[in-house]
Amino acid sequence: MIRFDSVTKKYKDDYTALDNINLEIKDGEFVSVVGQSGAGKSTLLKLIYAEEKPTEGTVFFAETPLDGISRRKLPFHRRNIGTVFQDFKLLPKKTAFENVAYALEVSGAPGGEIAENVPQILDIVGLADKMEKYPRELSGGEQQRIVIARALIHRPLVILADEPTGNLDPVSSMEIMDLLLKINKLGTIVVIASHDREIINKASKRVIVLEKGKIICDDAKGEYKIA
């Protein structure tokens, strides 16, 4: 589904974020990307989302080279991918329902589709009983569940989560990891970048370790470790 073919990403001042990465992520996989700050974790996710383009090499999504996607078609690619970040970025004056519905509204979905799909997604993330609550009325873990619901609303093929538990307490972090594992069991690819040792070890899934932009370890059922 996702393939990096000799991918290098450099930024200004010739800083190398990723260095000759070769990587394949298959349908149904759950992958944790770990490494110290600056190792290239976020850059790897941005390349999948086509927020960044490689300096060298090619990133493929379903065998389509992402650097060949036109700006007009880019939004359609991104509907295949749900994104989750540690900064919730919720709209404070909208309810949980409205925050999730907004993702459909901006894509022009009809009202009937919104009314049907949003409650279904909120039920999947365990917030069916809090649809009318505002972000300020919810815990950090519940706010992150809204973010995940919003990421799921287009029924994406892939969920990308960059430090999804970075602002959460240990209990909420475990709950979010349980939810991501549940989503993965439904057939969605999940790729997370994280510093959270406990949730990585709990997942007991594939772990890719980055160091200075290079993959130094790729274990099918690994644990959190950095050099």
CORBELFEN-V99902 format. One line per field, one symbol per residue. psi: psi as a letter, one per 40 degrees, with the letter a starting at -180 (. if undefined). Layout:
# CORBELFEN-V99902
psi = ???
This chain:
# CORBELFEN-V99902
psi = dhhhgfhhhiaiffhhdhhfhhihhiheihhhhiiiheeeddddddddefdiiidiahhihfehhdeehiddeddddeeehhihidhdfihdeiiddddddddddeefiiddddddddddddddeffdefdeiideeiiddddddddddddedefidihhhhfeedeiiddddddddddddddddeehhhhihiegdddddddfahhhhihfeiheighdgaihii.
